[in-house]
């Protein structure tokens, strides 16, 4: 029985294309981290607040934390394209299931790039 509990606990929520039905669930706050591809030990927090979605156009703000300076708040203007959330330096896919939601993907800002992972918090 213990074996099944540990196997079930490791089940990954599948990636799903973002559709019209998902748009209301995307609004709100997301928190997680971004990791640099070249220096994988550089892991910092990131927040995304989606305030408005209309005709697959997304508006809000991102807050990028940094190790050596204050966090940077940037307006987020993006869109849902090919089932992904794209804009504001990020390209994210949605994982949704079992009452949980996660946005995962990649970022690129000038010469910096890496991965992003955020959970829906409200």
Residue pairs with C-beta under 8 A, 6 or more apart in sequence:
12 95
13 95
13 96
13 97
13 98
13 100
13 102
14 95
14 97
15 93
15 94
15 95
15 104
16 22
16 83
16 94
16 95
16 96
16 97
17 82
17 83
17 84
17 94
18 26
18 80
18 83
18 84
18 85
18 93
18 94
19 83
22 94
22 96
23 53
23 56
23 80
25 96
25 101
25 120
26 50
26 53
26 58
26 85
26 94
27 50
27 51
27 52
27 53
28 49
28 50
28 120
28 121
28 122
29 47
29 48
29 49
29 120
29 121
29 122
30 47
30 48
30 49
30 50
30 103
30 118
30 119
30 120
30 121
31 45
31 46
31 47
31 118
31 119
31 121
32 45
32 46
32 47
32 102
32 103
32 116
32 117
32 118
32 119
33 43
33 44
33 45
33 46
33 116
33 117
33 118
34 43
34 44
34 46
34 64
34 107
34 114
34 115
34 116
34 117
35 42
35 43
35 114
35 115
35 116
36 42
36 43
36 112
36 113
36 114
37 113
37 114
37 115
38 114
42 67
44 64
44 65
44 66
44 67
45 65
46 62
46 63
46 64
46 65
46 116
46 118
47 62
47 63
47 118
48 60
48 61
48 62
48 76
48 103
48 118
49 60
49 61
49 62
49 76
50 58
50 59
50 60
50 76
51 59
51 60
51 61
52 58
52 59
52 60
53 59
53 80
56 79
56 80
56 81
57 77
57 78
57 79
58 76
58 77
58 78
58 79
58 80
58 85
58 87
59 75
59 76
59 77
59 78
60 75
60 76
61 73
61 74
61 75
61 76
62 73
62 74
62 76
62 88
62 89
62 90
63 71
63 72
63 73
63 74
64 71
64 72
64 74
65 71
66 72
74 88
74 89
75 88
76 87
76 88
77 87
77 88
78 85
78 86
78 87
78 88
78 90
79 85
79 86
79 87
80 86
83 93
83 94
84 91
84 92
84 93
84 94
84 105
85 91
85 92
85 93
85 94
85 103
85 105
86 92
89 107
89 108
89 109
90 105
90 106
90 107
90 116
91 105
91 106
91 107
92 103
92 104
92 105
92 116
92 118
93 103
93 104
93 105
94 101
94 102
94 103
95 101
95 102
95 103
95 104
96 102
100 119
100 120
101 119
101 120
102 117
102 118
102 119
102 120
103 116
103 117
103 118
103 120
104 115
104 116
104 117
104 118
105 115
105 116
106 113
106 114
106 115
106 116
107 113
107 114
107 115
107 116
